[in-house]
């Protein structure tokens, strides 16, 4: 397994739209393992392939306290979303140190292919539902700060660019 560098907002590659995974083969297994290692190392609860510059529909998630319940969602689709919304403070490994409220469906039903290639149904609510929606946005090239006001988003962009400049010195 190996750590993969995570793209940082406002990197334009974060806005690419991911294509479906064609076959769950050894290349995908390695990508899943590397993404899980990268997510755990960064203390994240979710990571989309788009964030590691692989533009295929694949996300990994672990919202458990013990960090021992990895979920692999390949070609995920949301088939139902509740009208009930939840306002949750979100963060993102591509926008480190920034947290802000985003409203999302409180519960969802989704389908996705798992690591072994089986298609599965997922009923999710609360944090897991929010996380799946956040990560699936990445596959569409969308980062959570795009839900915030233009003023807030510009402040975040400026802050991130300043950090990147300082780090490259
Ligand atoms: Ni994110």
Backbone and ligand atoms as CSV (ligand in chain L), in Angstrom:
chain,resi,resn,atom,element,x,y,z
A,1,UNK,N,N,0.846,-1.192,0.000
A,1,UNK,CA,C,0.000,0.000,0.000
A,1,UNK,C,C,0.881,1.242,0.000
A,2,UNK,N,N,0.327,2.296,-0.473
A,2,UNK,CA,C,1.107,3.532,-0.565
A,2,UNK,C,C,0.191,4.735,-0.387
A,3,UNK,N,N,0.764,5.794,0.181
A,3,UNK,CA,C,-0.001,7.032,0.308
A,3,UNK,C,C,-0.014,7.746,-1.045
A,4,UNK,N,N,-1.140,8.397,-1.349
A,4,UNK,CA,C,-1.252,9.136,-2.610
A,4,UNK,C,C,-1.442,10.617,-2.262
A,5,UNK,N,N,-0.763,11.520,-2.962
A,5,UNK,CA,C,-0.971,12.947,-2.670
A,5,UNK,C,C,-2.416,13.361,-2.957
A,6,UNK,N,N,-2.969,14.182,-2.065
A,6,UNK,CA,C,-4.351,14.668,-2.216
A,6,UNK,C,C,-4.323,16.054,-2.869
A,7,UNK,N,N,-5.111,16.232,-3.923
A,7,UNK,CA,C,-5.200,17.534,-4.590
A,7,UNK,C,C,-5.836,18.541,-3.642
A,8,UNK,N,N,-5.333,19.756,-3.653
A,8,UNK,CA,C,-5.864,20.791,-2.782
A,8,UNK,C,C,-6.629,21.838,-3.580
A,9,UNK,N,N,-7.802,22.209,-3.049
A,9,UNK,CA,C,-8.598,23.304,-3.614
A,9,UNK,C,C,-7.740,24.564,-3.623
A,10,UNK,N,N,-7.745,25.385,-4.669
A,10,UNK,CA,C,-8.585,25.351,-5.868
A,10,UNK,C,C,-7.919,24.686,-7.086
A,11,UNK,N,N,-7.301,23.554,-6.915
A,11,UNK,CA,C,-6.703,22.841,-8.047
A,11,UNK,C,C,-7.790,22.521,-9.089
A,12,UNK,N,N,-7.621,22.956,-10.335
A,12,UNK,CA,C,-8.679,22.742,-11.339
A,12,UNK,C,C,-8.997,21.266,-11.589
A,13,UNK,N,N,-8.040,20.368,-11.286
A,13,UNK,CA,C,-8.297,18.936,-11.510
A,13,UNK,C,C,-9.403,18.406,-10.602
A,14,UNK,N,N,-9.690,19.128,-9.492
A,14,UNK,CA,C,-10.795,18.723,-8.596
A,14,UNK,C,C,-12.154,18.909,-9.271
A,15,UNK,N,N,-12.174,19.623,-10.384
A,15,UNK,CA,C,-13.459,19.897,-11.036
A,15,UNK,C,C,-13.710,19.023,-12.265
A,16,UNK,N,N,-12.837,18.023,-12.456
A,16,UNK,CA,C,-13.079,17.078,-13.558
A,16,UNK,C,C,-14.219,16.132,-13.182
A,17,UNK,N,N,-15.004,15.743,-14.161
A,17,UNK,CA,C,-16.095,14.791,-13.923
A,17,UNK,C,C,-15.556,13.369,-14.114
A,18,UNK,N,N,-15.810,12.511,-13.106
A,18,UNK,CA,C,-15.272,11.146,-13.132
A,18,UNK,C,C,-16.076,10.248,-14.064
A,19,UNK,N,N,-15.385,9.278,-14.660
A,19,UNK,CA,C,-16.039,8.293,-15.534
A,19,UNK,C,C,-16.295,7.008,-14.747
A,20,UNK,N,N,-17.277,6.199,-15.164
A,20,UNK,CA,C,-17.530,4.943,-14.449
A,20,UNK,C,C,-16.310,4.019,-14.456
A,21,UNK,N,N,-16.166,3.250,-13.378
A,21,UNK,CA,C,-15.144,2.203,-13.325
A,21,UNK,C,C,-15.625,1.079,-14.235
A,22,UNK,N,N,-14.761,0.617,-15.130
A,22,UNK,CA,C,-15.180,-0.410,-16.094
A,22,UNK,C,C,-15.167,-1.811,-15.480
A,23,UNK,N,N,-14.049,-2.180,-14.848
A,23,UNK,CA,C,-13.981,-3.499,-14.209
A,23,UNK,C,C,-13.257,-3.373,-12.882
A,24,UNK,N,N,-13.745,-4.126,-11.886
A,24,UNK,CA,C,-13.108,-4.121,-10.563
A,24,UNK,C,C,-11.966,-5.150,-10.605
A,25,UNK,N,N,-10.816,-4.695,-11.062
A,25,UNK,CA,C,-9.673,-5.581,-11.247
A,25,UNK,C,C,-8.561,-5.237,-10.241
A,26,UNK,N,N,-7.380,-5.808,-10.460
A,26,UNK,CA,C,-6.289,-5.608,-9.491
A,26,UNK,C,C,-5.861,-4.135,-9.430
A,27,UNK,N,N,-5.999,-3.423,-10.536
A,27,UNK,CA,C,-5.659,-1.992,-10.517
A,27,UNK,C,C,-6.598,-1.244,-9.560
A,28,UNK,N,N,-7.890,-1.574,-9.633
A,28,UNK,CA,C,-8.875,-0.934,-8.748
A,28,UNK,C,C,-8.631,-1.365,-7.296
A,29,UNK,N,N,-8.301,-2.645,-7.080
A,29,UNK,CA,C,-8.016,-3.107,-5.712
A,29,UNK,C,C,-6.859,-2.328,-5.108
A,30,UNK,N,N,-5.823,-2.089,-5.898
A,30,UNK,CA,C,-4.659,-1.345,-5.388
A,30,UNK,C,C,-5.065,0.097,-5.097
A,31,UNK,N,N,-5.856,0.688,-6.012
A,31,UNK,CA,C,-6.309,2.069,-5.812
A,31,UNK,C,C,-7.132,2.176,-4.529
A,32,UNK,N,N,-8.037,1.209,-4.308
A,32,UNK,CA,C,-8.880,1.201,-3.098
A,32,UNK,C,C,-7.981,1.127,-1.847
A,33,UNK,N,N,-7.018,0.206,-1.857
A,33,UNK,CA,C,-6.132,0.046,-0.697
A,33,UNK,C,C,-5.333,1.329,-0.431
A,34,UNK,N,N,-4.813,1.923,-1.493
A,34,UNK,CA,C,-4.027,3.154,-1.342
A,34,UNK,C,C,-4.905,4.315,-0.877
A,35,UNK,N,N,-6.129,4.381,-1.396
A,35,UNK,CA,C,-7.025,5.465,-0.980
A,35,UNK,C,C,-7.430,5.311,0.487
A,36,UNK,N,N,-7.667,4.064,0.914
A,36,UNK,CA,C,-8.023,3.845,2.328
A,36,UNK,C,C,-6.848,4.242,3.222
A,37,UNK,N,N,-5.647,3.823,2.848
A,37,UNK,CA,C,-4.474,4.167,3.649
A,37,UNK,C,C,-4.306,5.692,3.718
A,38,UNK,N,N,-4.499,6.351,2.574
A,38,UNK,CA,C,-4.357,7.808,2.499
A,38,UNK,C,C,-5.414,8.504,3.360
A,39,UNK,N,N,-6.654,7.988,3.313
A,39,UNK,CA,C,-7.742,8.581,4.100
A,39,UNK,C,C,-7.482,8.419,5.603
A,40,UNK,N,N,-7.074,7.208,6.029
A,40,UNK,CA,C,-6.815,6.973,7.460
A,40,UNK,C,C,-5.639,7.818,7.945
A,41,UNK,N,N,-4.594,7.875,7.128
A,41,UNK,CA,C,-3.399,8.646,7.478
A,41,UNK,C,C,-3.758,10.121,7.681
A,42,UNK,N,N,-4.669,10.635,6.840
A,42,UNK,CA,C,-5.054,12.047,6.902
A,42,UNK,C,C,-6.183,12.285,7.908
A,43,UNK,N,N,-6.626,11.231,8.613
A,43,UNK,CA,C,-7.723,11.336,9.568
A,43,UNK,C,C,-9.028,11.801,8.947
A,44,UNK,N,N,-9.255,11.393,7.709
A,44,UNK,CA,C,-10.499,11.774,7.045
A,44,UNK,C,C,-11.548,10.696,7.210
A,45,UNK,N,N,-12.822,11.053,6.936
A,45,UNK,CA,C,-13.893,10.046,6.996
A,45,UNK,C,C,-14.328,9.621,5.601
A,46,UNK,N,N,-13.779,10.290,4.575
A,46,UNK,CA,C,-14.115,9.910,3.209
A,46,UNK,C,C,-13.096,10.464,2.230
A,47,UNK,N,N,-12.957,9.764,1.117
A,47,UNK,CA,C,-12.041,10.230,0.073
A,47,UNK,C,C,-12.577,9.754,-1.274
A,48,UNK,N,N,-12.612,10.660,-2.232
A,48,UNK,CA,C,-13.064,10.307,-3.577
A,48,UNK,C,C,-11.840,10.202,-4.485
A,49,UNK,N,N,-11.914,9.308,-5.477
A,49,UNK,CA,C,-10.781,9.113,-6.391
A,49,UNK,C,C,-10.374,10.435,-7.048
A,50,UNK,N,N,-11.359,11.295,-7.326
A,50,UNK,CA,C,-11.070,12.606,-7.927
A,50,UNK,C,C,-10.034,13.385,-7.123
A,51,UNK,N,N,-10.057,13.202,-5.785
A,51,UNK,CA,C,-9.146,13.948,-4.916
A,51,UNK,C,C,-7.699,13.464,-5.017
A,52,UNK,N,N,-7.520,12.260,-5.570
A,52,UNK,CA,C,-6.148,11.771,-5.773
A,52,UNK,C,C,-5.847,11.716,-7.275
A,53,UNK,N,N,-6.568,12.551,-8.029
A,53,UNK,CA,C,-6.327,12.745,-9.457
A,53,UNK,C,C,-6.599,11.498,-10.303
A,54,UNK,N,N,-7.521,10.655,-9.824
A,54,UNK,CA,C,-7.982,9.523,-10.635
A,54,UNK,C,C,-9.458,9.798,-10.909
A,55,UNK,N,N,-9.808,10.014,-12.166
A,55,UNK,CA,C,-11.156,10.508,-12.448
A,55,UNK,C,C,-12.091,9.390,-12.855
A,56,UNK,N,N,-12.277,8.491,-11.871
A,56,UNK,CA,C,-13.178,7.349,-12.015
A,56,UNK,C,C,-14.092,7.320,-10.797
A,57,UNK,N,N,-15.314,6.744,-10.975
A,57,UNK,CA,C,-16.336,6.831,-9.934
A,57,UNK,C,C,-16.091,5.822,-8.808
A,58,UNK,N,N,-15.302,6.250,-7.851
A,58,UNK,CA,C,-14.919,5.379,-6.738
A,58,UNK,C,C,-14.720,6.242,-5.497
A,59,UNK,N,N,-15.338,5.825,-4.384
A,59,UNK,CA,C,-15.102,6.544,-3.131
A,59,UNK,C,C,-14.864,5.554,-1.998
A,60,UNK,N,N,-14.118,5.986,-0.997
A,60,UNK,CA,C,-13.944,5.183,0.215
A,60,UNK,C,C,-14.397,6.039,1.396
A,61,UNK,N,N,-14.975,5.366,2.395
A,61,UNK,CA,C,-15.568,6.052,3.542
A,61,UNK,C,C,-15.342,5.207,4.789
A,62,UNK,N,N,-15.128,5.869,5.927
A,62,UNK,CA,C,-15.219,5.176,7.219
A,62,UNK,C,C,-15.658,6.201,8.252
A,63,UNK,N,N,-16.925,6.108,8.668
A,63,UNK,CA,C,-17.445,7.067,9.647
A,63,UNK,C,C,-17.460,6.459,11.051
A,64,UNK,N,N,-16.869,5.251,11.210
A,64,UNK,CA,C,-16.896,4.607,12.530
A,64,UNK,C,C,-15.908,5.270,13.479
A,65,UNK,N,N,-16.235,5.222,14.779
A,65,UNK,CA,C,-15.346,5.773,15.810
A,65,UNK,C,C,-14.019,5.032,15.825
A,66,UNK,N,N,-14.107,3.699,15.674
A,66,UNK,CA,C,-12.921,2.846,15.797
A,66,UNK,C,C,-12.064,2.850,14.541
A,67,UNK,N,N,-12.575,3.465,13.465
A,67,UNK,CA,C,-11.828,3.530,12.200
A,67,UNK,C,C,-11.515,2.122,11.671
A,68,UNK,N,N,-12.508,1.244,11.803
A,68,UNK,CA,C,-12.281,-0.133,11.359
A,68,UNK,C,C,-13.430,-0.651,10.498
A,69,UNK,N,N,-14.226,0.285,9.935
A,69,UNK,CA,C,-15.329,-0.151,9.082
A,69,UNK,C,C,-15.274,0.522,7.714
A,70,UNK,N,N,-14.247,0.175,6.933
A,70,UNK,CA,C,-14.116,0.798,5.620
A,70,UNK,C,C,-15.254,0.425,4.677
A,71,UNK,N,N,-15.737,1.405,3.958
A,71,UNK,CA,C,-16.773,1.192,2.946
A,71,UNK,C,C,-16.189,1.592,1.599
A,72,UNK,N,N,-16.371,0.737,0.617
A,72,UNK,CA,C,-15.878,1.027,-0.722
A,72,UNK,C,C,-17.088,1.135,-1.643
A,73,UNK,N,N,-17.260,2.273,-2.273
A,73,UNK,CA,C,-18.401,2.472,-3.168
A,73,UNK,C,C,-17.885,2.753,-4.575
A,74,UNK,N,N,-18.098,1.776,-5.456
A,74,UNK,CA,C,-17.671,1.897,-6.850
A,74,UNK,C,C,-18.920,2.147,-7.694
A,75,UNK,N,N,-18.843,3.116,-8.574
A,75,UNK,CA,C,-19.983,3.521,-9.408
A,75,UNK,C,C,-21.249,3.723,-8.556
A,76,UNK,N,N,-21.151,4.529,-7.498
A,76,UNK,CA,C,-22.316,4.726,-6.631
A,76,UNK,C,C,-23.402,5.551,-7.317
A,77,UNK,N,N,-24.636,5.221,-7.009
A,77,UNK,CA,C,-25.779,6.001,-7.499
A,77,UNK,C,C,-26.719,6.212,-6.320
A,78,UNK,N,N,-27.232,7.429,-6.177
A,78,UNK,CA,C,-28.249,7.690,-5.158
A,78,UNK,C,C,-29.601,7.450,-5.812
A,79,UNK,N,N,-30.392,6.528,-5.249
A,79,UNK,CA,C,-31.669,6.200,-5.875
A,79,UNK,C,C,-32.848,6.887,-5.179
A,80,UNK,N,N,-32.594,7.382,-3.973
A,80,UNK,CA,C,-33.649,8.101,-3.238
A,80,UNK,C,C,-32.996,9.015,-2.200
A,81,UNK,N,N,-33.542,10.221,-2.049
A,81,UNK,CA,C,-33.077,11.136,-1.000
A,81,UNK,C,C,-34.285,11.636,-0.229
A,82,UNK,N,N,-34.154,11.741,1.085
A,82,UNK,CA,C,-35.265,12.229,1.903
A,82,UNK,C,C,-35.474,13.725,1.665
A,83,UNK,N,N,-36.712,14.173,1.883
A,83,UNK,CA,C,-36.972,15.617,1.816
A,83,UNK,C,C,-36.400,16.285,3.053
A,84,UNK,N,N,-36.328,15.528,4.151
A,84,UNK,CA,C,-35.751,16.051,5.393
A,84,UNK,C,C,-34.298,16.384,5.174
A,85,UNK,N,N,-33.920,17.578,5.614
A,85,UNK,CA,C,-32.527,18.008,5.434
A,85,UNK,C,C,-31.804,18.027,6.772
A,86,UNK,N,N,-30.486,18.023,6.652
A,86,UNK,CA,C,-29.632,18.056,7.834
A,86,UNK,C,C,-28.570,19.111,7.562
A,87,UNK,N,N,-28.379,20.035,8.504
A,87,UNK,CA,C,-27.312,21.025,8.355
A,87,UNK,C,C,-26.123,20.527,9.160
A,88,UNK,N,N,-25.051,20.250,8.452
A,88,UNK,CA,C,-23.895,19.640,9.107
A,88,UNK,C,C,-22.643,20.458,8.808
A,89,UNK,N,N,-21.776,20.532,9.780
A,89,UNK,CA,C,-20.499,21.222,9.600
A,89,UNK,C,C,-19.585,20.286,8.802
A,90,UNK,N,N,-19.248,20.671,7.579
A,90,UNK,CA,C,-18.425,19.788,6.743
A,90,UNK,C,C,-17.008,20.291,6.622
A,91,UNK,N,N,-16.115,19.335,6.406
A,91,UNK,CA,C,-14.739,19.635,6.085
A,91,UNK,C,C,-14.354,18.753,4.917
A,92,UNK,N,N,-13.131,18.910,4.435
A,92,UNK,CA,C,-12.709,18.133,3.267
A,92,UNK,C,C,-11.191,18.049,3.250
A,93,UNK,N,N,-10.671,16.876,2.945
A,93,UNK,CA,C,-9.215,16.705,2.914
A,93,UNK,C,C,-8.570,17.572,1.823
A,94,UNK,N,N,-9.363,18.019,0.852
A,94,UNK,CA,C,-8.823,18.897,-0.191
A,94,UNK,C,C,-8.892,20.375,0.201
A,95,UNK,N,N,-9.550,20.649,1.346
A,95,UNK,CA,C,-9.649,22.031,1.831
A,95,UNK,C,C,-9.311,22.025,3.319
A,96,UNK,N,N,-8.085,21.628,3.680
A,96,UNK,CA,C,-7.754,21.405,5.087
A,96,UNK,C,C,-7.939,22.658,5.951
A,97,UNK,N,N,-8.483,22.436,7.145
A,97,UNK,CA,C,-8.637,23.522,8.108
A,97,UNK,C,C,-9.890,24.358,7.912
A,98,UNK,N,N,-10.683,24.064,6.888
A,98,UNK,CA,C,-11.902,24.841,6.625
A,98,UNK,C,C,-13.119,23.968,6.938
A,99,UNK,N,N,-14.020,24.522,7.770
A,99,UNK,CA,C,-15.256,23.809,8.111
A,99,UNK,C,C,-16.401,24.779,7.976
A,100,UNK,N,N,-17.506,24.347,7.351
A,100,UNK,CA,C,-18.668,25.227,7.272
A,100,UNK,C,C,-19.930,24.396,7.059
A,101,UNK,N,N,-21.054,25.008,7.365
A,101,UNK,CA,C,-22.336,24.305,7.320
A,101,UNK,C,C,-22.837,24.096,5.894
A,102,UNK,N,N,-23.246,22.853,5.611
A,102,UNK,CA,C,-23.858,22.535,4.319
A,102,UNK,C,C,-25.120,21.731,4.607
A,103,UNK,N,N,-26.200,22.071,3.873
A,103,UNK,CA,C,-27.458,21.353,4.056
A,103,UNK,C,C,-27.548,20.221,3.039
A,104,UNK,N,N,-27.861,19.030,3.528
A,104,UNK,CA,C,-27.980,17.864,2.641
A,104,UNK,C,C,-29.180,17.022,3.085
A,105,UNK,N,N,-29.561,16.069,2.219
A,105,UNK,CA,C,-30.625,15.137,2.591
A,105,UNK,C,C,-30.197,14.367,3.837
A,106,UNK,N,N,-31.165,14.182,4.769
A,106,UNK,CA,C,-30.877,13.521,6.031
A,106,UNK,C,C,-30.676,12.021,5.851
A,107,UNK,N,N,-31.418,11.442,4.922
A,107,UNK,CA,C,-31.201,10.017,4.627
A,107,UNK,C,C,-31.280,9.774,3.126
A,108,UNK,N,N,-30.580,8.751,2.717
A,108,UNK,CA,C,-30.537,8.402,1.290
A,108,UNK,C,C,-30.555,6.877,1.125
A,109,UNK,N,N,-30.945,6.468,-0.053
A,109,UNK,CA,C,-30.762,5.078,-0.462
A,109,UNK,C,C,-29.865,5.122,-1.683
A,110,UNK,N,N,-28.849,4.272,-1.671
A,110,UNK,CA,C,-27.895,4.268,-2.779
A,110,UNK,C,C,-27.612,2.842,-3.201
A,111,UNK,N,N,-27.024,2.703,-4.380
A,111,UNK,CA,C,-26.494,1.408,-4.787
A,111,UNK,C,C,-25.047,1.654,-5.200
A,112,UNK,N,N,-24.216,0.637,-4.992
A,112,UNK,CA,C,-22.810,0.762,-5.371
A,112,UNK,C,C,-22.212,-0.629,-5.464
A,113,UNK,N,N,-21.140,-0.735,-6.216
A,113,UNK,CA,C,-20.407,-1.989,-6.327
A,113,UNK,C,C,-19.330,-1.976,-5.242
A,114,UNK,N,N,-19.146,-3.118,-4.568
A,114,UNK,CA,C,-18.129,-3.169,-3.506
A,114,UNK,C,C,-16.807,-3.700,-4.064
A,115,UNK,N,N,-15.830,-3.872,-3.170
A,115,UNK,CA,C,-14.476,-4.275,-3.561
A,115,UNK,C,C,-14.458,-5.628,-4.282
A,116,UNK,N,N,-15.432,-6.497,-3.922
A,116,UNK,CA,C,-15.441,-7.810,-4.556
A,116,UNK,C,C,-16.236,-7.822,-5.862
A,117,UNK,N,N,-16.766,-6.657,-6.230
A,117,UNK,CA,C,-17.483,-6.573,-7.498
A,117,UNK,C,C,-18.980,-6.823,-7.386
A,118,UNK,N,N,-19.483,-7.000,-6.143
A,118,UNK,CA,C,-20.924,-7.209,-5.917
A,118,UNK,C,C,-21.644,-5.866,-5.885
A,119,UNK,N,N,-22.810,-5.822,-6.517
A,119,UNK,CA,C,-23.646,-4.620,-6.438
A,119,UNK,C,C,-24.442,-4.691,-5.135
A,120,UNK,N,N,-24.440,-3.631,-4.357
A,120,UNK,CA,C,-25.112,-3.633,-3.055
A,120,UNK,C,C,-26.017,-2.421,-2.879
A,121,UNK,N,N,-27.024,-2.586,-2.030
A,121,UNK,CA,C,-27.892,-1.471,-1.644
A,121,UNK,C,C,-27.394,-0.914,-0.332
A,122,UNK,N,N,-27.440,0.401,-0.201
A,122,UNK,CA,C,-26.991,1.047,1.037
A,122,UNK,C,C,-28.083,1.992,1.516
A,123,UNK,N,N,-28.531,1.798,2.747
A,123,UNK,CA,C,-29.452,2.734,3.392
A,123,UNK,C,C,-28.613,3.537,4.365
A,124,UNK,N,N,-28.586,4.847,4.181
A,124,UNK,CA,C,-27.726,5.642,5.051
A,124,UNK,C,C,-28.489,6.820,5.615
A,125,UNK,N,N,-28.152,7.181,6.859
A,125,UNK,CA,C,-28.706,8.406,7.427
A,125,UNK,C,C,-27.645,9.102,8.249
A,126,UNK,N,N,-27.934,10.379,8.577
A,126,UNK,CA,C,-27.004,11.136,9.406
A,126,UNK,C,C,-25.645,11.300,8.748
A,127,UNK,N,N,-24.584,11.117,9.541
A,127,UNK,CA,C,-23.226,11.376,9.070
A,127,UNK,C,C,-22.860,10.555,7.825
A,128,UNK,N,N,-23.260,9.280,7.798
A,128,UNK,CA,C,-22.929,8.449,6.637
A,128,UNK,C,C,-23.604,8.979,5.370
A,129,UNK,N,N,-24.872,9.382,5.513
A,129,UNK,CA,C,-25.602,9.923,4.356
A,129,UNK,C,C,-24.923,11.198,3.848
A,130,UNK,N,N,-24.545,12.063,4.790
A,130,UNK,CA,C,-23.870,13.315,4.438
A,130,UNK,C,C,-22.550,13.020,3.727
A,131,UNK,N,N,-21.804,12.071,4.287
A,131,UNK,CA,C,-20.493,11.739,3.743
A,131,UNK,C,C,-20.611,11.181,2.321
A,132,UNK,N,N,-21.560,10.292,2.091
A,132,UNK,CA,C,-21.737,9.732,0.745
A,132,UNK,C,C,-22.071,10.864,-0.243
A,133,UNK,N,N,-22.962,11.784,0.167
A,133,UNK,CA,C,-23.334,12.887,-0.726
A,133,UNK,C,C,-22.139,13.799,-1.013
A,134,UNK,N,N,-21.356,14.072,0.021
A,134,UNK,CA,C,-20.156,14.920,-0.137
A,134,UNK,C,C,-19.157,14.268,-1.110
A,135,UNK,N,N,-18.896,12.978,-0.897
A,135,UNK,CA,C,-17.913,12.288,-1.745
A,135,UNK,C,C,-18.430,12.124,-3.170
A,136,UNK,N,N,-19.730,11.885,-3.317
A,136,UNK,CA,C,-20.277,11.743,-4.677
A,136,UNK,C,C,-20.232,13.072,-5.420
A,137,UNK,N,N,-20.338,14.182,-4.713
A,137,UNK,CA,C,-20.155,15.497,-5.345
A,137,UNK,C,C,-18.765,15.594,-5.971
A,138,UNK,N,N,-17.741,15.086,-5.259
A,138,UNK,CA,C,-16.374,15.135,-5.810
A,138,UNK,C,C,-16.317,14.470,-7.182
A,139,UNK,N,N,-17.063,13.361,-7.338
A,139,UNK,CA,C,-17.039,12.633,-8.613
A,139,UNK,C,C,-17.640,13.460,-9.746
A,140,UNK,N,N,-18.461,14.443,-9.355
A,140,UNK,CA,C,-19.039,15.354,-10.356
A,140,UNK,C,C,-18.194,16.619,-10.496
A,141,UNK,N,N,-17.065,16.637,-9.814
A,141,UNK,CA,C,-16.183,17.800,-9.893
A,141,UNK,C,C,-16.577,18.922,-8.959
A,142,UNK,N,N,-17.368,18.560,-7.938
A,142,UNK,CA,C,-17.873,19.591,-7.031
A,142,UNK,C,C,-17.254,19.493,-5.633
A,143,UNK,N,N,-16.756,20.604,-5.121
A,143,UNK,CA,C,-16.155,20.661,-3.786
A,143,UNK,C,C,-17.135,21.404,-2.867
A,144,UNK,N,N,-17.224,21.016,-1.587
A,144,UNK,CA,C,-18.292,21.549,-0.721
A,144,UNK,C,C,-18.307,23.071,-0.598
A,145,UNK,N,N,-17.158,23.710,-0.779
A,145,UNK,CA,C,-17.132,25.176,-0.648
A,145,UNK,C,C,-17.999,25.843,-1.724
A,146,UNK,N,N,-18.348,25.093,-2.777
A,146,UNK,CA,C,-19.212,25.641,-3.824
A,146,UNK,C,C,-20.645,25.855,-3.331
A,147,UNK,N,N,-20.982,25.300,-2.157
A,147,UNK,CA,C,-22.298,25.553,-1.562
A,147,UNK,C,C,-22.296,26.837,-0.735
A,148,UNK,N,N,-21.114,27.355,-0.438
A,148,UNK,CA,C,-21.022,28.541,0.421
A,148,UNK,C,C,-21.189,29.806,-0.426
A,149,UNK,N,N,-21.326,30.948,0.239
A,149,UNK,CA,C,-21.519,32.201,-0.493
A,149,UNK,C,C,-20.247,32.524,-1.282
A,150,UNK,N,N,-20.386,33.275,-2.393
A,150,UNK,CA,C,-19.201,33.652,-3.181
A,150,UNK,C,C,-18.150,34.358,-2.321
A,151,UNK,N,N,-18.601,35.159,-1.368
A,151,UNK,CA,C,-17.671,35.884,-0.497
A,151,UNK,C,C,-16.825,34.905,0.316
A,152,UNK,N,N,-17.505,33.941,0.963
A,152,UNK,CA,C,-16.790,32.941,1.770
A,152,UNK,C,C,-15.856,32.113,0.896
A,153,UNK,N,N,-16.369,31.744,-0.288
A,153,UNK,CA,C,-15.585,30.886,-1.176
A,153,UNK,C,C,-14.307,31.595,-1.625
A,154,UNK,N,N,-14.428,32.890,-1.927
A,154,UNK,CA,C,-13.249,33.647,-2.348
A,154,UNK,C,C,-12.238,33.775,-1.219
A,155,UNK,N,N,-12.744,33.955,-0.002
A,155,UNK,CA,C,-11.838,34.027,1.158
A,155,UNK,C,C,-11.071,32.731,1.307
A,156,UNK,N,N,-11.790,31.609,1.141
A,156,UNK,CA,C,-11.159,30.285,1.279
A,156,UNK,C,C,-10.115,30.097,0.178
A,157,UNK,N,N,-10.473,30.488,-1.040
A,157,UNK,CA,C,-9.556,30.357,-2.186
A,157,UNK,C,C,-8.269,31.143,-1.922
A,158,UNK,N,N,-8.426,32.373,-1.473
A,158,UNK,CA,C,-7.272,33.228,-1.187
A,158,UNK,C,C,-6.395,32.600,-0.117
A,159,UNK,N,N,-7.045,32.079,0.947
A,159,UNK,CA,C,-6.309,31.475,2.054
A,159,UNK,C,C,-5.532,30.242,1.582
A,160,UNK,N,N,-6.205,29.408,0.761
A,160,UNK,CA,C,-5.562,28.187,0.275
A,160,UNK,C,C,-4.389,28.504,-0.659
A,161,UNK,N,N,-4.544,29.519,-1.512
A,161,UNK,CA,C,-3.465,29.884,-2.440
A,161,UNK,C,C,-2.271,30.438,-1.668
A,162,UNK,N,N,-2.572,31.185,-0.599
A,162,UNK,CA,C,-1.510,31.754,0.235
A,162,UNK,C,C,-0.736,30.618,0.921
A,163,UNK,N,N,-1.477,29.647,1.456
A,163,UNK,CA,C,-0.840,28.487,2.099
A,163,UNK,C,C,0.056,27.727,1.119
A,164,UNK,N,N,-0.457,27.537,-0.107
A,164,UNK,CA,C,0.297,26.810,-1.123
A,164,UNK,C,C,1.590,27.544,-1.459
A,165,UNK,N,N,1.490,28.873,-1.538
A,165,UNK,CA,C,2.696,29.678,-1.830
A,165,UNK,C,C,3.711,29.541,-0.707
A,166,UNK,N,N,3.217,29.617,0.535
A,166,UNK,CA,C,4.124,29.520,1.690
A,166,UNK,C,C,4.804,28.160,1.726
A,167,UNK,N,N,4.035,27.101,1.375
A,167,UNK,CA,C,4.607,25.762,1.436
A,167,UNK,C,C,5.597,25.490,0.324
A,168,UNK,N,N,5.447,26.196,-0.792
A,168,UNK,CA,C,6.358,25.935,-1.921
A,168,UNK,C,C,7.661,26.706,-1.776
A,169,UNK,N,N,7.717,27.560,-0.744
A,169,UNK,CA,C,8.944,28.345,-0.547
A,169,UNK,C,C,10.084,27.497,-0.004
L,1,NI,NI,NI,-14.148,16.286,0.312
